[in-house]
Amino acid sequence: MGNLTKLLVICVDAGDPGLIARWAADGTLPTFRSLLGRGMSGPTTNPVGLYVGAVWPSFWTSLPPTRHRRYCYRQIQLGSYKEKWPTRTPASRSTTCRVC
């Protein structure tokens, strides 16, 4: 392989983009100011029709919700109206997260 590019993804859950931008600009959030000045940023959107929790497992696994099957923290059991907690999938078992 050639040269690999390092990528750092920082996700801010429920952060107000306007406040973050304002506080970064006025120096209240100096680390955000530095990151925004040197990197790229953009909004995330949830897949249509799915709970907001479906986007995070997509980041962790690099899979769409149809593959990782995390549509919501609680799901409706197929063929009924009973709620059930999602079970682990092979994708979630094989994924490792490392915090540096």
SEBA-704288 format. One record per residue (C-alpha): x negated, y negated, z. Coordinates in Angstrom, 2 decimals. Example, Ala and Ser with C-alpha at 12.3 -4.5 7.8 and 13.67 -1.06 7.14 Angstrom:
BEGIN
east_north_up
-12.30_4.50_7.80 .
-13.67_1.06_7.14 .
END
This chain:
BEGIN
east_north_up
0.00_0.00_0.00 .
-1.03_-3.58_-0.56 .
-0.88_-6.36_1.96 .
2.14_-6.11_4.22 .
4.01_-9.21_5.28 .
4.98_-9.42_8.92 .
8.55_-10.37_9.69 .
9.98_-11.62_12.96 .
13.76_-11.77_13.24 .
15.22_-13.74_16.13 .
18.96_-13.39_16.56 .
20.84_-15.83_18.77 .
24.20_-14.39_19.69 .
26.93_-17.01_20.27 .
24.50_-19.92_19.93 .
25.87_-23.16_18.54 .
23.81_-23.93_15.41 .
24.44_-27.67_15.70 .
23.26_-27.84_19.30 .
20.22_-25.68_18.60 .
19.24_-27.92_15.66 .
19.79_-31.09_17.69 .
17.86_-29.83_20.72 .
15.05_-28.51_18.52 .
14.80_-31.89_16.78 .
14.75_-33.90_20.04 .
12.16_-31.61_21.64 .
14.46_-29.98_24.20 .
13.80_-26.62_22.52 .
10.16_-26.93_21.41 .
9.75_-23.27_20.48 .
12.80_-23.42_18.20 .
11.43_-26.64_16.73 .
8.16_-24.91_15.90 .
9.84_-21.81_14.49 .
12.31_-23.80_12.40 .
9.47_-25.95_11.08 .
7.35_-22.99_9.99 .
9.90_-20.35_9.06 .
13.25_-19.77_7.48 .
16.65_-19.67_9.11 .
20.18_-18.93_8.12 .
23.56_-17.94_9.47 .
24.83_-14.40_9.79 .
28.36_-13.41_9.01 .
30.23_-10.38_10.17 .
31.48_-7.88_7.60 .
35.10_-8.72_6.73 .
37.60_-6.83_8.86 .
35.10_-5.65_11.45 .
34.47_-6.82_14.98 .
31.50_-9.11_15.53 .
29.62_-6.25_17.17 .
29.24_-4.47_13.82 .
26.52_-6.80_12.56 .
23.91_-6.05_15.28 .
23.60_-2.29_14.67 .
23.13_-3.16_10.99 .
20.08_-5.22_11.95 .
18.70_-2.47_14.20 .
19.21_0.40_11.76 .
19.06_-1.33_8.34 .
22.30_0.48_7.56 .
25.75_-0.86_6.67 .
28.60_-0.25_9.15 .
29.91_2.54_6.93 .
26.70_4.46_7.68 .
26.03_3.60_11.35 .
29.77_3.74_12.18 .
29.72_1.01_14.80 .
32.77_-1.01_13.87 .
33.67_-2.13_17.37 .
32.71_-1.40_20.97 .
35.94_0.62_21.13 .
37.51_2.39_18.20 .
40.88_3.88_17.40 .
40.88_7.67_17.17 .
41.73_8.76_13.64 .
45.40_9.73_13.30 .
46.47_8.15_16.59 .
46.52_4.93_18.53 .
44.26_6.27_21.27 .
41.12_4.33_21.97 .
37.77_6.07_22.08 .
34.19_5.02_22.64 .
31.96_5.53_19.60 .
29.63_8.49_19.71 .
25.98_8.41_18.79 .
25.16_9.10_15.17 .
21.98_10.59_13.72 .
21.06_7.07_12.54 .
21.25_5.65_16.06 .
19.22_8.54_17.51 .
16.40_8.14_15.04 .
16.12_4.37_15.35 .
13.60_2.97_17.76 .
13.43_-0.59_18.94 .
10.20_-2.04_20.21 .
10.02_-5.31_22.06 .
6.64_-7.00_21.99 .
END
